[in-house]
């Protein structure tokens, strides 16, 4: 029983209860939720004489409690994985940014270790992006599809009914898929706390139109608490300070902020710049 799907469906029905049919659908759905909770061992303590609003409020509160409990359990599970098996950070980052090889600054590398993109993943002239190689094919019902079956489908069927689920593997444990959002939320938070320069890429990707935008709140909070703000990496310190306050949400805004910081540096700060800053 997916309690959160029930919650969102109940909220949708709330907004559509202007008709008799909508009101009845909402009532029936609420009774279905309460019946499911009773089967799951969580009977509603309010009897039939209670108002519909009271019973609905109780159901919603239980769903929110369930969601919070689930999130906390996911956090514990993610930390257990890290403590027991270690976190293959290069694999996590490659899967998240759909890049085969990345350095700690977020720049893409080729198989020879040569830099082929800037720190936001924009390809350098004459270089070709190398996507993350590990993915599973599934149809719209979540069933696995082999590459041979996928190749036989029309282009429209491939785009409309199927998707590629990128994943990385933790040796001796499990596969972590890109749509496993709750576990990834905590793994990303842990990775940000390493204070590598890839944090700039996390910041821009989560704040913009990238797939990582679903992790914006977690990423921003982790960045705000990160030791990066106390790092001797001056440029990273300043850019993150601008970014976590919402001053830029695109790579263009980041470039403007970068140039502004460069033009205001004193001689001592200039001496602390890294080679990649000049690049």
C-alpha positions, 0 to 999 in steps of 0.5 A: 500500500503506497500511502503517499500516493493515497495522500496526493490523490486525496489532496487532488480530490479536495481541489475537485470537490465542487461537483456532487460526483467529486464529493462522492469520489472524495468520500469513497476514496477516504473510506478506501484509505481508512479501510487500507489503514485498518488492514495495515493495523492502523484503525481510525480511533474516530467512530462513524459519528465523527465528522468527515473532516475529523476522520480526513484530518486523522488520515492525512496526519497518519500519512505524514507521520508515515512519510517522515518515518520512511524518510528517517529510515532511508537516512539510516539505511544510507548511512549504514551502507556508507559505514559498512561498504563505503561509498564509491563517490566517482560512480555516484557522481558519474551516475548523477551527472550521466558522465563516464569519468569525472574529477573532483571539480566536476569536469568530465574526463576521457578514458585517458584522464584528459579534461574534456569539459569545464566544471559545469559539464560543458564540453570543450571544443572538439571533445565528445561527451561520454555518457554513464554506461550503466542503466536498466531499461524498463517499460511504463509499468516498471518491468525490465526490458532487454536491449534486444527487445528495446531495439525492436520498438519504434522510436515513438514507443521507445520514447513514450513507453520506456525509460533508461534507469541509470544506476551504480553498484556498491560492491557486495550490497546493491544497485542504487538507481537514479529514481531511488530518490530517498536513498540518493538524497542522503548519499548526495548530502554525504558527498557534498560534505567532502567539500570537493569543487564538484559542489559547485556543480551540485549547486547549479544542477540542483537549482536549475533545470537539471534532473538534480533539481528534485534534490535542491533543498537537501543539496542547498542545506548540505552546502550551507552546512559544509566546511567549504565556507571555511575552506582555503579555496577562496573562489569556491567559498565565495561562489557557494556563499552567493549560490546558497542564497539563491543569487544564481540558478543557471551556469550563466549567472555563475559565470557572472558571479565568478567574473565579479569575484575575480575583478574584486580580488586583492593581491593576496587572494590572487596568489591563492587562486588555483590553476583551474580558476585561470582556465 
